[in-house]
Amino acid sequence: MRTKLFVIIIVVIIILIGWGSYTYFNTKMTTKQLLIVSTTTSLYETGLLDILKVEFEKQHPSINVSFISQGTGLAIQTAMRRDADMILVHDPVRELKFLQDGYGVNRKVVAYNFFVIAGPSSDPANVKGLSPTEAFTKIKEAGEANFAIWVSRGDDSGTHAKEKRIWKSAGFDTTELRTMSWYLEAGTGMTATLRLTDEKNAYTLVDLGSYLNNYANENIKLGIIVDAGKDILNVYSAIANNPKKTEVYGSNFDASMKFIEFLVSDGVQQIFADFGKDKFSKPLFNPYIKLLERGNNQELIDWIQDLAYYDGIECPLHYRYEADDLYQVIHKELIIAPIILDFQN
């Protein structure tokens, strides 16, 4: 009887050890890294990031990517708190500060489109066909005469930053404008801002991708009133957190670099080129790397580089870290070789 009991106990122990080993090694093999990308509402709300997530995880099955969608200002702050591993945003001025303050490395321009001024088809301010600064000036005049309303994002986003720069170039201070009855602040994302603009029969600044997506989904009836010119160019860039910066130490740098390399790959650049074509007969976002490679629109390349490059380069050498072949891209003016720098805090 004791022998039989002893055998049973041994068998149970062997089973438990085997099950435990299987569970341990199976869990170990299936555990995935998490990559968190802090990004803008315009990329998220159009549905593009859903496609990129599926494709990235297909190519990198050991990594799960998640996106935090918010205005560019908040997106950058999220990364600075180490609540995200990298940023994908559209405000070159604040991107440079992110680099200068030591939080980011390996900035890469990946795509572009244009902002547009959307408004009522009746165009009460009579701005259709004008330049952005001329249109802003006339909208202000019409607002003061009670003929027009302007709706600002008012959320420190990349779109809001662009809007404030256009107001400034037109000679106006948004700190004063926001006290006026015709100037409203939504303080929210692009879709909600467009809905408010539509309700108020007003004007607003919006990236083309968000406008087309909301118009097609019948969220708005607004028309495109102003849609041309260098002044409303919109450029998207990716930046990894700096692994040598104390405040963001522990960010998933390796996965961030894989995602940036993924964004500039031929396949993903083609996703940018195709996204929206079936529904809108034009892409919502345009691939920058493909534009460079084709080299058949030097004026547009110059516009992008004037807006989004720093002293003629998308990421100065001292803001690069273990960039491998990321910068082995032939530009018309120079070939940039990879460089490894040892960043300090």
DANORQUI-V259643 format. One record per backbone hydrogen bond with DSSP energy under -0.5 kcal/mol. CO is the residue of the C=O (numbers start at 0). NH is the residue of the N-H. E is the energy in kcal/mol with one decimal. If there is no record, write none. Layout:
CO&NH&E / CO&NH&E
This chain:
0&4&-2.5 / 1&5&-2.7 / 2&6&-2.4 / 3&7&-2.2 / 4&8&-2.4 / 5&9&-2.4 / 6&10&-2.5 / 7&11&-2.5 / 8&12&-2.5 / 9&13&-2.4 / 10&14&-2.4 / 11&15&-2.7 / 12&16&-2.6 / 13&17&-2.6 / 14&18&-2.8 / 15&19&-2.7 / 16&20&-2.6 / 17&21&-2.4 / 18&22&-2.7 / 19&23&-2.6 / 20&24&-2.7 / 21&25&-2.5 / 22&26&-2.5 / 23&27&-2.6 / 24&28&-2.2 / 25&29&-1.7 / 26&30&-1.5 / 32&63&-3.1 / 33&35&-0.5 / 34&36&-0.5 / 34&65&-2.9 / 35&37&-0.5 / 35&84&-2.7 / 35&85&-1.0 / 36&38&-0.6 / 36&67&-2.6 / 37&87&-2.1 / 38&69&-2.3 / 39&43&-1.6 / 40&44&-3.3 / 41&45&-0.8 / 42&47&-0.7 / 42&48&-1.0 / 43&46&-1.4 / 46&50&-1.1 / 47&51&-2.1 / 48&52&-2.5 / 49&53&-1.8 / 50&54&-2.2 / 51&55&-2.8 / 52&56&-2.5 / 53&57&-1.5 / 54&58&-1.9 / 55&59&-2.3 / 59&62&-2.1 / 61&32&-2.9 / 62&64&-0.5 / 63&34&-3.1 / 65&36&-2.9 / 66&68&-0.6 / 67&38&-3.1 / 67&69&-0.5 / 70&74&-2.8 / 71&75&-2.5 / 72&76&-1.8 / 73&77&-2.4 / 74&78&-1.6 / 75&79&-2.3 / 76&80&-1.4 / 77&82&-2.4 / 77&83&-0.5 / 78&81&-1.7 / 84&240&-2.1 / 85&37&-2.6 / 86&238&-2.3 / 87&39&-0.9 / 88&236&-2.7 / 90&94&-2.3 / 91&95&-2.0 / 92&96&-1.4 / 93&97&-2.1 / 94&98&-1.7 / 95&99&-3.2 / 96&100&-2.7 / 97&102&-1.6 / 97&103&-1.3 / 98&101&-1.8 / 102&241&-2.9 / 104&239&-1.9 / 107&237&-2.6 / 109&287&-1.8 / 109&288&-0.6 / 110&235&-2.9 / 111&285&-3.3 / 112&233&-2.7 / 113&207&-2.7 / 115&117&-0.7 / 115&205&-2.5 / 116&224&-3.0 / 116&225&-1.5 / 117&203&-2.1 / 118&222&-3.1 / 119&122&-1.9 / 122&125&-2.0 / 126&129&-2.3 / 130&134&-2.8 / 131&135&-2.7 / 132&136&-2.0 / 133&137&-2.2 / 134&138&-2.4 / 135&139&-2.2 / 136&140&-2.1 / 137&141&-2.7 / 138&142&-2.5 / 139&143&-2.4 / 140&144&-1.1 / 141&146&-3.6 / 141&147&-0.9 / 142&145&-1.7 / 148&202&-2.4 / 149&151&-0.5 / 149&183&-3.2 / 151&185&-3.1 / 152&186&-2.4 / 152&187&-0.9 / 155&72&-1.6 / 156&160&-2.4 / 157&161&-2.2 / 158&162&-2.5 / 159&163&-2.5 / 160&164&-1.8 / 161&165&-2.0 / 162&166&-2.5 / 163&167&-2.2 / 164&168&-2.4 / 165&169&-1.6 / 166&171&-2.6 / 167&170&-1.5 / 171&173&-0.6 / 172&175&-1.0 / 172&176&-2.2 / 173&177&-2.3 / 175&178&-1.6 / 176&179&-2.3 / 179&182&-1.3 / 181&149&-3.1 / 181&183&-0.7 / 183&151&-3.5 / 188&192&-2.0 / 189&193&-2.6 / 190&194&-2.1 / 191&195&-2.1 / 192&196&-2.5 / 193&197&-2.5 / 194&198&-2.4 / 195&199&-2.1 / 196&200&-0.5 / 196&201&-2.6 / 197&200&-0.9 / 202&150&-2.9 / 203&117&-2.4 / 205&115&-3.2 / 206&210&-2.2 / 207&211&-2.7 / 208&212&-2.1 / 209&213&-2.3 / 210&214&-2.7 / 211&215&-2.5 / 212&216&-1.5 / 213&218&-2.6 / 213&219&-0.8 / 214&217&-1.4 / 222&118&-2.4 / 222&224&-0.7 / 224&128&-1.3 / 225&116&-2.6 / 228&231&-1.3 / 229&232&-1.7 / 231&114&-3.7 / 233&112&-2.5 / 235&109&-2.6 / 235&110&-1.4 / 236&88&-2.0 / 237&107&-2.4 / 238&86&-2.6 / 239&104&-2.6 / 240&242&-0.6 / 241&244&-1.9 / 243&245&-0.5 / 244&247&-1.1 / 244&248&-0.5 / 245&248&-1.2 / 247&250&-1.8 / 250&252&-2.0 / 251&255&-1.9 / 252&256&-2.5 / 253&257&-1.9 / 254&258&-2.1 / 255&259&-2.4 / 256&260&-2.6 / 257&261&-2.0 / 258&262&-2.2 / 259&263&-1.5 / 261&264&-1.0 / 264&268&-2.5 / 265&269&-1.8 / 266&270&-1.3 / 267&271&-2.2 / 268&272&-1.9 / 269&273&-1.7 / 270&274&-2.2 / 271&284&-0.6 / 273&276&-2.0 / 273&277&-0.5 / 274&283&-2.4 / 275&279&-3.3 / 275&281&-0.6 / 276&280&-2.0 / 285&111&-2.1 / 286&290&-1.2 / 287&291&-2.2 / 288&292&-2.4 / 289&293&-2.5 / 290&294&-2.4 / 296&300&-2.1 / 297&301&-2.7 / 298&302&-2.2 / 299&303&-2.5 / 300&304&-2.5 / 301&305&-2.6 / 302&306&-2.0 / 303&307&-3.2 / 304&308&-1.5 / 308&310&-0.6 / 309&312&-0.7 / 312&309&-3.2 / 315&318&-2.4 / 316&319&-1.4 / 318&105&-2.3 / 322&325&-2.5 / 324&327&-1.9 / 326&328&-1.7 / 328&330&-0.6 / 328&335&-0.8 / 333&330&-1.9 / 334&336&-0.6 / 338&322&-0.8 / 338&340&-0.5 / 340&342&-0.9
